[in-house]
């Protein structure tokens, strides 16, 4: 019984690294979302630690404002800023908007490319989406953040963060598109 309890505790504590080890996202397209323009940039500078803090803030804010739905919902980040129901497209659109706003405020909008991408989840070579017949589950939106000065890439899944607290996910080192 103690071994089972310890395994559960370790699983919860290490859920992010375990998930990133088992599940890999393949980018299959770029999502173009609508929404009102963001405020203009005010330069103050930033570093990688600041980026991580901005990602965490945008993830937490997205989780606080949205709840997941498979029904008919808006994917407009300007509408979703007030909160409500969303699917993975809406979660990623709002997260992208919030992060771009923070990058703009710190004068780093030109340092990072923030893109909403269409992905598919894989365990090894198995595409998890092949297990579903519904068009709703054919793919999954995430956000790709690329540092234009170093080509470093971070993948973020705002929907997964809201569900289980894992925000950063594994994806291809070089973008396919």
Rosetta constraint file for C-alpha pairs under 8 A:
AtomPair CA 1 CA 5 HARMONIC 6.26 0.50
AtomPair CA 2 CA 6 HARMONIC 6.09 0.50
AtomPair CA 3 CA 7 HARMONIC 6.08 0.50
AtomPair CA 4 CA 8 HARMONIC 6.21 0.50
AtomPair CA 5 CA 9 HARMONIC 6.22 0.50
AtomPair CA 6 CA 10 HARMONIC 6.09 0.50
AtomPair CA 7 CA 11 HARMONIC 5.97 0.50
AtomPair CA 8 CA 12 HARMONIC 6.23 0.50
AtomPair CA 9 CA 13 HARMONIC 6.16 0.50
AtomPair CA 10 CA 14 HARMONIC 5.78 0.50
AtomPair CA 10 CA 15 HARMONIC 8.00 0.50
AtomPair CA 11 CA 15 HARMONIC 5.47 0.50
AtomPair CA 11 CA 18 HARMONIC 7.77 0.50
AtomPair CA 14 CA 18 HARMONIC 6.04 0.50
AtomPair CA 15 CA 19 HARMONIC 5.83 0.50
AtomPair CA 15 CA 166 HARMONIC 7.28 0.50
AtomPair CA 16 CA 20 HARMONIC 6.16 0.50
AtomPair CA 16 CA 166 HARMONIC 5.34 0.50
AtomPair CA 16 CA 167 HARMONIC 7.90 0.50
AtomPair CA 16 CA 168 HARMONIC 7.62 0.50
AtomPair CA 16 CA 169 HARMONIC 7.97 0.50
AtomPair CA 17 CA 21 HARMONIC 6.09 0.50
AtomPair CA 18 CA 22 HARMONIC 6.25 0.50
AtomPair CA 19 CA 23 HARMONIC 5.68 0.50
AtomPair CA 19 CA 169 HARMONIC 7.67 0.50
AtomPair CA 20 CA 24 HARMONIC 6.61 0.50
AtomPair CA 20 CA 168 HARMONIC 7.97 0.50
AtomPair CA 20 CA 169 HARMONIC 5.50 0.50
AtomPair CA 20 CA 170 HARMONIC 5.30 0.50
AtomPair CA 21 CA 170 HARMONIC 7.76 0.50
AtomPair CA 22 CA 123 HARMONIC 5.86 0.50
AtomPair CA 22 CA 124 HARMONIC 7.38 0.50
AtomPair CA 23 CA 121 HARMONIC 6.43 0.50
AtomPair CA 23 CA 122 HARMONIC 5.57 0.50
AtomPair CA 23 CA 123 HARMONIC 4.94 0.50
AtomPair CA 23 CA 124 HARMONIC 7.42 0.50
AtomPair CA 23 CA 170 HARMONIC 7.09 0.50
AtomPair CA 24 CA 121 HARMONIC 5.82 0.50
AtomPair CA 24 CA 122 HARMONIC 5.18 0.50
AtomPair CA 24 CA 123 HARMONIC 6.43 0.50
AtomPair CA 24 CA 124 HARMONIC 7.62 0.50
AtomPair CA 24 CA 169 HARMONIC 7.34 0.50
AtomPair CA 24 CA 170 HARMONIC 5.06 0.50
AtomPair CA 24 CA 171 HARMONIC 5.58 0.50
AtomPair CA 25 CA 119 HARMONIC 5.96 0.50
AtomPair CA 25 CA 120 HARMONIC 5.49 0.50
AtomPair CA 25 CA 121 HARMONIC 4.61 0.50
AtomPair CA 25 CA 122 HARMONIC 6.05 0.50
AtomPair CA 25 CA 169 HARMONIC 7.47 0.50
AtomPair CA 25 CA 170 HARMONIC 5.97 0.50
AtomPair CA 25 CA 171 HARMONIC 4.68 0.50
AtomPair CA 25 CA 172 HARMONIC 7.23 0.50
AtomPair CA 26 CA 119 HARMONIC 5.28 0.50
AtomPair CA 26 CA 120 HARMONIC 5.21 0.50
AtomPair CA 26 CA 121 HARMONIC 6.43 0.50
AtomPair CA 26 CA 122 HARMONIC 7.26 0.50
AtomPair CA 26 CA 171 HARMONIC 6.05 0.50
AtomPair CA 26 CA 172 HARMONIC 6.54 0.50
AtomPair CA 27 CA 117 HARMONIC 6.56 0.50
AtomPair CA 27 CA 118 HARMONIC 5.82 0.50
AtomPair CA 27 CA 119 HARMONIC 4.29 0.50
AtomPair CA 27 CA 120 HARMONIC 6.54 0.50
AtomPair CA 27 CA 171 HARMONIC 7.47 0.50
AtomPair CA 27 CA 172 HARMONIC 7.50 0.50
AtomPair CA 27 CA 175 HARMONIC 7.42 0.50
AtomPair CA 27 CA 176 HARMONIC 6.55 0.50
AtomPair CA 27 CA 177 HARMONIC 7.88 0.50
AtomPair CA 28 CA 117 HARMONIC 7.58 0.50
AtomPair CA 28 CA 118 HARMONIC 5.61 0.50
AtomPair CA 28 CA 119 HARMONIC 5.37 0.50
AtomPair CA 28 CA 120 HARMONIC 7.08 0.50
AtomPair CA 28 CA 176 HARMONIC 7.51 0.50
AtomPair CA 28 CA 177 HARMONIC 7.96 0.50
AtomPair CA 29 CA 117 HARMONIC 5.77 0.50
AtomPair CA 29 CA 118 HARMONIC 4.86 0.50
AtomPair CA 29 CA 119 HARMONIC 6.98 0.50
AtomPair CA 29 CA 177 HARMONIC 6.91 0.50
AtomPair CA 30 CA 115 HARMONIC 7.34 0.50
AtomPair CA 30 CA 116 HARMONIC 6.22 0.50
AtomPair CA 30 CA 117 HARMONIC 4.33 0.50
AtomPair CA 30 CA 118 HARMONIC 5.65 0.50
AtomPair CA 30 CA 177 HARMONIC 7.48 0.50
AtomPair CA 31 CA 115 HARMONIC 7.76 0.50
AtomPair CA 31 CA 116 HARMONIC 5.38 0.50
AtomPair CA 31 CA 117 HARMONIC 5.28 0.50
AtomPair CA 31 CA 118 HARMONIC 6.20 0.50
AtomPair CA 31 CA 141 HARMONIC 7.90 0.50
AtomPair CA 32 CA 116 HARMONIC 7.23 0.50
AtomPair CA 33 CA 75 HARMONIC 7.54 0.50
AtomPair CA 33 CA 76 HARMONIC 6.93 0.50
AtomPair CA 33 CA 93 HARMONIC 6.79 0.50
AtomPair CA 34 CA 76 HARMONIC 5.91 0.50
AtomPair CA 34 CA 77 HARMONIC 7.52 0.50
AtomPair CA 35 CA 76 HARMONIC 5.67 0.50
AtomPair CA 35 CA 77 HARMONIC 5.98 0.50
AtomPair CA 35 CA 78 HARMONIC 5.47 0.50
AtomPair CA 36 CA 78 HARMONIC 6.33 0.50
AtomPair CA 38 CA 97 HARMONIC 7.76 0.50
AtomPair CA 38 CA 100 HARMONIC 7.76 0.50
AtomPair CA 38 CA 101 HARMONIC 6.23 0.50
AtomPair CA 39 CA 101 HARMONIC 6.93 0.50
AtomPair CA 39 CA 104 HARMONIC 7.38 0.50
AtomPair CA 40 CA 104 HARMONIC 6.57 0.50
AtomPair CA 40 CA 105 HARMONIC 7.62 0.50
AtomPair CA 41 CA 104 HARMONIC 4.43 0.50
AtomPair CA 41 CA 105 HARMONIC 5.35 0.50
AtomPair CA 41 CA 106 HARMONIC 7.18 0.50
AtomPair CA 41 CA 107 HARMONIC 5.44 0.50
AtomPair CA 41 CA 109 HARMONIC 7.26 0.50
AtomPair CA 42 CA 104 HARMONIC 6.62 0.50
AtomPair CA 42 CA 105 HARMONIC 5.26 0.50
AtomPair CA 42 CA 106 HARMONIC 6.17 0.50
AtomPair CA 42 CA 107 HARMONIC 5.25 0.50
AtomPair CA 43 CA 104 HARMONIC 7.86 0.50
AtomPair CA 43 CA 105 HARMONIC 6.97 0.50
AtomPair CA 43 CA 106 HARMONIC 5.52 0.50
AtomPair CA 43 CA 107 HARMONIC 3.75 0.50
AtomPair CA 43 CA 108 HARMONIC 7.38 0.50
AtomPair CA 44 CA 105 HARMONIC 7.80 0.50
AtomPair CA 44 CA 106 HARMONIC 5.05 0.50
AtomPair CA 44 CA 107 HARMONIC 5.56 0.50
AtomPair CA 45 CA 106 HARMONIC 5.63 0.50
AtomPair CA 45 CA 107 HARMONIC 5.68 0.50
AtomPair CA 45 CA 108 HARMONIC 6.53 0.50
AtomPair CA 46 CA 50 HARMONIC 5.88 0.50
AtomPair CA 46 CA 51 HARMONIC 7.38 0.50
AtomPair CA 46 CA 106 HARMONIC 6.47 0.50
AtomPair CA 46 CA 107 HARMONIC 7.65 0.50
AtomPair CA 46 CA 108 HARMONIC 6.79 0.50
AtomPair CA 47 CA 51 HARMONIC 6.42 0.50
AtomPair CA 48 CA 52 HARMONIC 6.31 0.50
AtomPair CA 49 CA 53 HARMONIC 6.29 0.50
AtomPair CA 50 CA 54 HARMONIC 6.12 0.50
AtomPair CA 51 CA 55 HARMONIC 6.14 0.50
AtomPair CA 51 CA 103 HARMONIC 7.98 0.50
AtomPair CA 52 CA 56 HARMONIC 6.20 0.50
AtomPair CA 53 CA 57 HARMONIC 6.12 0.50
AtomPair CA 54 CA 58 HARMONIC 6.08 0.50
AtomPair CA 54 CA 99 HARMONIC 6.42 0.50
AtomPair CA 54 CA 102 HARMONIC 6.58 0.50
AtomPair CA 54 CA 103 HARMONIC 7.81 0.50
AtomPair CA 55 CA 59 HARMONIC 6.07 0.50
AtomPair CA 55 CA 99 HARMONIC 6.44 0.50
AtomPair CA 56 CA 60 HARMONIC 6.09 0.50
AtomPair CA 57 CA 61 HARMONIC 6.03 0.50
AtomPair CA 58 CA 62 HARMONIC 5.99 0.50
AtomPair CA 58 CA 95 HARMONIC 5.62 0.50
AtomPair CA 58 CA 98 HARMONIC 5.58 0.50
AtomPair CA 58 CA 99 HARMONIC 5.70 0.50
AtomPair CA 59 CA 63 HARMONIC 6.17 0.50
AtomPair CA 59 CA 95 HARMONIC 6.36 0.50
AtomPair CA 59 CA 158 HARMONIC 5.93 0.50
AtomPair CA 59 CA 161 HARMONIC 7.01 0.50
AtomPair CA 59 CA 162 HARMONIC 7.90 0.50
AtomPair CA 59 CA 167 HARMONIC 7.22 0.50
AtomPair CA 60 CA 64 HARMONIC 6.06 0.50
AtomPair CA 60 CA 162 HARMONIC 8.00 0.50
AtomPair CA 61 CA 65 HARMONIC 6.17 0.50
AtomPair CA 62 CA 66 HARMONIC 6.00 0.50
AtomPair CA 62 CA 91 HARMONIC 6.71 0.50
AtomPair CA 62 CA 94 HARMONIC 6.51 0.50
AtomPair CA 62 CA 95 HARMONIC 5.88 0.50
AtomPair CA 62 CA 158 HARMONIC 7.16 0.50
AtomPair CA 62 CA 162 HARMONIC 7.91 0.50
AtomPair CA 63 CA 67 HARMONIC 7.21 0.50
AtomPair CA 63 CA 158 HARMONIC 7.43 0.50
AtomPair CA 63 CA 159 HARMONIC 7.85 0.50
AtomPair CA 63 CA 161 HARMONIC 7.38 0.50
AtomPair CA 63 CA 162 HARMONIC 4.98 0.50
AtomPair CA 65 CA 80 HARMONIC 7.70 0.50
AtomPair CA 65 CA 81 HARMONIC 7.04 0.50
AtomPair CA 65 CA 82 HARMONIC 6.91 0.50
AtomPair CA 65 CA 83 HARMONIC 4.29 0.50
AtomPair CA 65 CA 84 HARMONIC 6.49 0.50
AtomPair CA 66 CA 80 HARMONIC 7.46 0.50
AtomPair CA 66 CA 83 HARMONIC 5.21 0.50
AtomPair CA 66 CA 84 HARMONIC 5.03 0.50
AtomPair CA 66 CA 85 HARMONIC 5.66 0.50
AtomPair CA 66 CA 86 HARMONIC 6.32 0.50
AtomPair CA 66 CA 91 HARMONIC 7.26 0.50
AtomPair CA 67 CA 84 HARMONIC 6.23 0.50
AtomPair CA 67 CA 85 HARMONIC 4.97 0.50
AtomPair CA 67 CA 86 HARMONIC 6.16 0.50
AtomPair CA 68 CA 85 HARMONIC 5.69 0.50
AtomPair CA 68 CA 86 HARMONIC 5.20 0.50
AtomPair CA 68 CA 87 HARMONIC 5.53 0.50
AtomPair CA 68 CA 88 HARMONIC 7.76 0.50
AtomPair CA 68 CA 159 HARMONIC 7.60 0.50
AtomPair CA 69 CA 73 HARMONIC 7.56 0.50
AtomPair CA 69 CA 85 HARMONIC 5.67 0.50
AtomPair CA 69 CA 86 HARMONIC 5.48 0.50
AtomPair CA 69 CA 87 HARMONIC 5.47 0.50
AtomPair CA 70 CA 86 HARMONIC 7.79 0.50
AtomPair CA 70 CA 87 HARMONIC 6.21 0.50
AtomPair CA 70 CA 136 HARMONIC 7.74 0.50
AtomPair CA 73 CA 85 HARMONIC 6.30 0.50
AtomPair CA 73 CA 86 HARMONIC 5.62 0.50
AtomPair CA 73 CA 87 HARMONIC 7.16 0.50
AtomPair CA 74 CA 79 HARMONIC 7.25 0.50
AtomPair CA 74 CA 80 HARMONIC 7.25 0.50
AtomPair CA 74 CA 85 HARMONIC 7.86 0.50
AtomPair CA 74 CA 86 HARMONIC 6.64 0.50
AtomPair CA 74 CA 90 HARMONIC 6.80 0.50
AtomPair CA 75 CA 79 HARMONIC 7.86 0.50
AtomPair CA 75 CA 80 HARMONIC 7.26 0.50
AtomPair CA 75 CA 86 HARMONIC 6.92 0.50
AtomPair CA 75 CA 87 HARMONIC 7.76 0.50
AtomPair CA 75 CA 89 HARMONIC 6.07 0.50
AtomPair CA 75 CA 90 HARMONIC 4.21 0.50
AtomPair CA 75 CA 91 HARMONIC 7.96 0.50
AtomPair CA 75 CA 93 HARMONIC 6.82 0.50
AtomPair CA 76 CA 80 HARMONIC 6.25 0.50
AtomPair CA 76 CA 90 HARMONIC 6.73 0.50
AtomPair CA 76 CA 93 HARMONIC 7.07 0.50
AtomPair CA 76 CA 94 HARMONIC 7.76 0.50
AtomPair CA 77 CA 81 HARMONIC 6.04 0.50
AtomPair CA 77 CA 90 HARMONIC 6.67 0.50
AtomPair CA 77 CA 93 HARMONIC 5.43 0.50
AtomPair CA 77 CA 94 HARMONIC 4.56 0.50
AtomPair CA 77 CA 97 HARMONIC 6.62 0.50
AtomPair CA 78 CA 82 HARMONIC 7.87 0.50
AtomPair CA 78 CA 94 HARMONIC 7.66 0.50
AtomPair CA 79 CA 83 HARMONIC 7.68 0.50
AtomPair CA 80 CA 84 HARMONIC 6.39 0.50
AtomPair CA 80 CA 86 HARMONIC 7.84 0.50
AtomPair CA 80 CA 90 HARMONIC 7.31 0.50
AtomPair CA 80 CA 94 HARMONIC 6.54 0.50
AtomPair CA 81 CA 94 HARMONIC 6.79 0.50
AtomPair CA 86 CA 90 HARMONIC 5.10 0.50
AtomPair CA 86 CA 91 HARMONIC 6.24 0.50
AtomPair CA 87 CA 91 HARMONIC 6.25 0.50
AtomPair CA 87 CA 159 HARMONIC 7.81 0.50
AtomPair CA 88 CA 92 HARMONIC 6.06 0.50
AtomPair CA 88 CA 140 HARMONIC 6.32 0.50
AtomPair CA 88 CA 141 HARMONIC 5.47 0.50
AtomPair CA 88 CA 142 HARMONIC 7.50 0.50
AtomPair CA 88 CA 158 HARMONIC 7.71 0.50
AtomPair CA 88 CA 159 HARMONIC 5.75 0.50
AtomPair CA 89 CA 93 HARMONIC 6.06 0.50
AtomPair CA 89 CA 140 HARMONIC 7.58 0.50
AtomPair CA 89 CA 141 HARMONIC 5.43 0.50
AtomPair CA 89 CA 142 HARMONIC 7.88 0.50
AtomPair CA 90 CA 94 HARMONIC 6.08 0.50
AtomPair CA 91 CA 95 HARMONIC 6.14 0.50
AtomPair CA 91 CA 158 HARMONIC 5.85 0.50
AtomPair CA 91 CA 159 HARMONIC 5.91 0.50
AtomPair CA 92 CA 96 HARMONIC 5.96 0.50
AtomPair CA 92 CA 116 HARMONIC 6.32 0.50
AtomPair CA 92 CA 141 HARMONIC 6.27 0.50
AtomPair CA 92 CA 142 HARMONIC 5.64 0.50
AtomPair CA 92 CA 143 HARMONIC 6.11 0.50
AtomPair CA 92 CA 157 HARMONIC 7.23 0.50
AtomPair CA 92 CA 158 HARMONIC 5.98 0.50
AtomPair CA 92 CA 159 HARMONIC 7.43 0.50
AtomPair CA 93 CA 97 HARMONIC 6.21 0.50
AtomPair CA 93 CA 116 HARMONIC 6.70 0.50
AtomPair CA 94 CA 98 HARMONIC 6.16 0.50
AtomPair CA 95 CA 99 HARMONIC 6.10 0.50
AtomPair CA 95 CA 143 HARMONIC 7.96 0.50
AtomPair CA 95 CA 158 HARMONIC 6.74 0.50
AtomPair CA 96 CA 100 HARMONIC 6.00 0.50
AtomPair CA 96 CA 114 HARMONIC 6.53 0.50
AtomPair CA 96 CA 115 HARMONIC 7.13 0.50
AtomPair CA 96 CA 116 HARMONIC 6.86 0.50
AtomPair CA 96 CA 143 HARMONIC 6.81 0.50
AtomPair CA 97 CA 101 HARMONIC 6.14 0.50
AtomPair CA 98 CA 102 HARMONIC 6.41 0.50
AtomPair CA 99 CA 103 HARMONIC 6.14 0.50
AtomPair CA 99 CA 114 HARMONIC 7.97 0.50
AtomPair CA 100 CA 104 HARMONIC 6.01 0.50
AtomPair CA 100 CA 109 HARMONIC 6.64 0.50
AtomPair CA 100 CA 114 HARMONIC 7.01 0.50
AtomPair CA 101 CA 105 HARMONIC 6.21 0.50
AtomPair CA 102 CA 106 HARMONIC 6.35 0.50
AtomPair CA 103 CA 107 HARMONIC 6.15 0.50
AtomPair CA 103 CA 108 HARMONIC 4.81 0.50
AtomPair CA 103 CA 109 HARMONIC 4.89 0.50
AtomPair CA 103 CA 112 HARMONIC 7.94 0.50
AtomPair CA 104 CA 108 HARMONIC 5.74 0.50
AtomPair CA 104 CA 109 HARMONIC 4.75 0.50
AtomPair CA 108 CA 112 HARMONIC 6.77 0.50
AtomPair CA 109 CA 113 HARMONIC 7.56 0.50
AtomPair CA 110 CA 148 HARMONIC 7.99 0.50
AtomPair CA 111 CA 147 HARMONIC 5.91 0.50
AtomPair CA 111 CA 148 HARMONIC 5.58 0.50
AtomPair CA 111 CA 149 HARMONIC 6.70 0.50
AtomPair CA 112 CA 145 HARMONIC 6.38 0.50
AtomPair CA 112 CA 146 HARMONIC 5.38 0.50
AtomPair CA 112 CA 147 HARMONIC 4.60 0.50
AtomPair CA 112 CA 148 HARMONIC 5.78 0.50
AtomPair CA 113 CA 144 HARMONIC 7.88 0.50
AtomPair CA 113 CA 145 HARMONIC 5.63 0.50
AtomPair CA 113 CA 146 HARMONIC 5.08 0.50
AtomPair CA 113 CA 147 HARMONIC 6.61 0.50
AtomPair CA 113 CA 148 HARMONIC 6.97 0.50
AtomPair CA 114 CA 143 HARMONIC 6.88 0.50
AtomPair CA 114 CA 144 HARMONIC 5.86 0.50
AtomPair CA 114 CA 145 HARMONIC 4.61 0.50
AtomPair CA 114 CA 146 HARMONIC 6.60 0.50
AtomPair CA 115 CA 143 HARMONIC 5.59 0.50
AtomPair CA 115 CA 144 HARMONIC 5.21 0.50
AtomPair CA 115 CA 145 HARMONIC 6.47 0.50
AtomPair CA 116 CA 141 HARMONIC 6.77 0.50
AtomPair CA 116 CA 142 HARMONIC 5.93 0.50
AtomPair CA 116 CA 143 HARMONIC 4.53 0.50
AtomPair CA 116 CA 144 HARMONIC 6.36 0.50
AtomPair CA 117 CA 141 HARMONIC 5.69 0.50
AtomPair CA 117 CA 142 HARMONIC 5.55 0.50
AtomPair CA 117 CA 143 HARMONIC 5.75 0.50
AtomPair CA 117 CA 144 HARMONIC 6.64 0.50
AtomPair CA 118 CA 139 HARMONIC 6.54 0.50
AtomPair CA 118 CA 140 HARMONIC 5.79 0.50
AtomPair CA 118 CA 141 HARMONIC 4.58 0.50
AtomPair CA 118 CA 142 HARMONIC 6.46 0.50
AtomPair CA 119 CA 139 HARMONIC 5.77 0.50
AtomPair CA 119 CA 140 HARMONIC 5.15 0.50
AtomPair CA 119 CA 141 HARMONIC 5.74 0.50
AtomPair CA 119 CA 142 HARMONIC 6.71 0.50
AtomPair CA 120 CA 127 HARMONIC 6.89 0.50
AtomPair CA 120 CA 128 HARMONIC 7.49 0.50
AtomPair CA 120 CA 129 HARMONIC 6.75 0.50
AtomPair CA 120 CA 138 HARMONIC 7.81 0.50
AtomPair CA 120 CA 139 HARMONIC 5.14 0.50
AtomPair CA 120 CA 140 HARMONIC 5.86 0.50
AtomPair CA 121 CA 127 HARMONIC 5.99 0.50
AtomPair CA 121 CA 128 HARMONIC 5.70 0.50
AtomPair CA 121 CA 129 HARMONIC 6.92 0.50
AtomPair CA 121 CA 139 HARMONIC 7.86 0.50
AtomPair CA 121 CA 140 HARMONIC 7.64 0.50
AtomPair CA 122 CA 126 HARMONIC 5.34 0.50
AtomPair CA 122 CA 127 HARMONIC 4.50 0.50
AtomPair CA 122 CA 128 HARMONIC 5.62 0.50
AtomPair CA 123 CA 127 HARMONIC 6.70 0.50
AtomPair CA 123 CA 128 HARMONIC 7.03 0.50
AtomPair CA 127 CA 131 HARMONIC 7.91 0.50
AtomPair CA 128 CA 132 HARMONIC 7.97 0.50
AtomPair CA 129 CA 137 HARMONIC 6.25 0.50
AtomPair CA 129 CA 138 HARMONIC 5.51 0.50
AtomPair CA 129 CA 139 HARMONIC 6.54 0.50
AtomPair CA 130 CA 138 HARMONIC 7.57 0.50
AtomPair CA 132 CA 137 HARMONIC 6.29 0.50
AtomPair CA 132 CA 138 HARMONIC 7.29 0.50
AtomPair CA 133 CA 137 HARMONIC 7.58 0.50
AtomPair CA 133 CA 138 HARMONIC 7.89 0.50
AtomPair CA 134 CA 138 HARMONIC 6.95 0.50
AtomPair CA 141 CA 157 HARMONIC 7.54 0.50
AtomPair CA 142 CA 155 HARMONIC 7.04 0.50
AtomPair CA 142 CA 156 HARMONIC 5.85 0.50
AtomPair CA 142 CA 157 HARMONIC 4.81 0.50
AtomPair CA 142 CA 158 HARMONIC 6.96 0.50
AtomPair CA 143 CA 155 HARMONIC 5.74 0.50
AtomPair CA 143 CA 156 HARMONIC 5.15 0.50
AtomPair CA 143 CA 157 HARMONIC 6.45 0.50
AtomPair CA 143 CA 158 HARMONIC 7.99 0.50
AtomPair CA 144 CA 153 HARMONIC 6.81 0.50
AtomPair CA 144 CA 154 HARMONIC 5.89 0.50
AtomPair CA 144 CA 155 HARMONIC 4.68 0.50
AtomPair CA 144 CA 156 HARMONIC 6.49 0.50
AtomPair CA 145 CA 153 HARMONIC 5.60 0.50
AtomPair CA 145 CA 154 HARMONIC 5.11 0.50
AtomPair CA 145 CA 155 HARMONIC 6.33 0.50
AtomPair CA 145 CA 156 HARMONIC 7.96 0.50
AtomPair CA 146 CA 151 HARMONIC 6.01 0.50
AtomPair CA 146 CA 152 HARMONIC 5.74 0.50
AtomPair CA 146 CA 153 HARMONIC 4.53 0.50
AtomPair CA 146 CA 154 HARMONIC 6.55 0.50
AtomPair CA 147 CA 151 HARMONIC 5.15 0.50
AtomPair CA 147 CA 152 HARMONIC 5.30 0.50
AtomPair CA 147 CA 153 HARMONIC 6.49 0.50
AtomPair CA 148 CA 152 HARMONIC 7.66 0.50
AtomPair CA 153 CA 173 HARMONIC 6.80 0.50
AtomPair CA 153 CA 174 HARMONIC 7.84 0.50
AtomPair CA 154 CA 168 HARMONIC 7.17 0.50
AtomPair CA 154 CA 169 HARMONIC 7.84 0.50
AtomPair CA 155 CA 168 HARMONIC 5.73 0.50
AtomPair CA 155 CA 169 HARMONIC 5.43 0.50
AtomPair CA 155 CA 170 HARMONIC 6.42 0.50
AtomPair CA 155 CA 171 HARMONIC 6.37 0.50
AtomPair CA 156 CA 167 HARMONIC 5.35 0.50
AtomPair CA 156 CA 168 HARMONIC 4.50 0.50
AtomPair CA 156 CA 169 HARMONIC 5.70 0.50
AtomPair CA 157 CA 161 HARMONIC 6.30 0.50
AtomPair CA 157 CA 166 HARMONIC 7.69 0.50
AtomPair CA 157 CA 167 HARMONIC 5.18 0.50
AtomPair CA 157 CA 168 HARMONIC 6.28 0.50
AtomPair CA 157 CA 169 HARMONIC 6.55 0.50
AtomPair CA 158 CA 162 HARMONIC 6.28 0.50
AtomPair CA 158 CA 167 HARMONIC 5.90 0.50
AtomPair CA 159 CA 163 HARMONIC 6.34 0.50
AtomPair CA 160 CA 164 HARMONIC 5.94 0.50
AtomPair CA 160 CA 165 HARMONIC 6.73 0.50
AtomPair CA 160 CA 166 HARMONIC 5.92 0.50
AtomPair CA 160 CA 167 HARMONIC 6.26 0.50
AtomPair CA 161 CA 165 HARMONIC 4.15 0.50
AtomPair CA 161 CA 166 HARMONIC 4.47 0.50
AtomPair CA 161 CA 167 HARMONIC 4.40 0.50
AtomPair CA 162 CA 166 HARMONIC 7.86 0.50
AtomPair CA 172 CA 176 HARMONIC 7.77 0.50
